[in-house]
């Protein structure tokens, strides 16, 4: 078997999250991994697939994650934009788009 693996700490460093977050993702079966003695090894190709599935795409002034959650671009007090997630609405189910001014 010529499969490359990542340690949870290496995967966490690649996407700038904690090792604990990666371990939760493994336990929640979001990431495929194997158990080696007392630790986990994550399939690199499964990790890269997870990253591609969670890319954010811009649609006008709305953002949509590849896995379906919707993000709104909102101005903050300093005049720059902030992003707010709406995990309960799917952009494809909306009949009209709402623009943030």
N, C-alpha and C positions, 0 to 999 in steps of 0.2 A: 504494500500500500504506500503510495507516494503522495499522501495528503499532508499539507502544511497546517500547523495549528498555531493558535495564539494563546498565551496565558491571559486570564481575566485582567490583570494589571496592564498588559500590552494593549488589549482591546480598549480599555478605559482611557489610556493615554492617547490613542488614535482619535477618539471622538470627544475628548476632554470632559469625561464624566468620572465619577468615583468607581473604584473597584466594586464597591457594594452594589451600585446600580447594575453593573454587568452581571454580578452574581444573582441579583433579583431577576434579571432578564432570562438567565439560564433556568432558574427555578420556575418562572412563569412560561417557559418553553417558547420564548421569543427568539432565542438563539440556540442553535444546535451545538451541543458540546458532548464530550466524553469525560468520564471520571477516571482519573489516574491516581491511585492511592488516595491521598487526602485532598487532592485539588482537581480542578477542571482544566480541560483544553478545548478551545473553541475552534471549530472548523473555519479556516480563513475564508473559504469561498462562501460559507453561510453568513459570515460576518459582513463580507462585502455585498452580498445580496440584500441583507437587512438594511445596509446604508443606502443602496439604490432604491429600495422600496420606501424609504422615509425621506427622500429628497423633496424639497418644497418647490413648487412651480408657481410662477406668477401669472395671474389671469386678470388683466386690467389692474385695478387697485386692490384686488383680492389675491390672496395666496392660498394654494391648496397643496397639502402634503400628498405624496403619491399614495399613501394608504387611506386617503379619504377625508381626513379631518380638515376643517376649513380654518384659515387664519385671516384675521383682519388687520390691515395696516392702519394704525391710529396715530394721530399727531399727539405729542406730549407737550408739556409746558414750555420746553426749551425750543420747540419748533421742529425737532427731529421726529422721526416716526418710531412707534413701538409696535410690536406684533402681539396680537392676542389670539389665543387658540379657542376655537369653538368645536369641541369634539362631538357635539350632539346633532349638528346639521351637516348634511352632505350638500355640497355646492350643486351637484347635478339635480337635486330635488327642488331647488328654488326656482320659482317661475320668473322672478325679477331680481336683478342684482341691486344691492344697496351700496351706494357710494359714500365714503367717509370724506367729509370736507375739511 
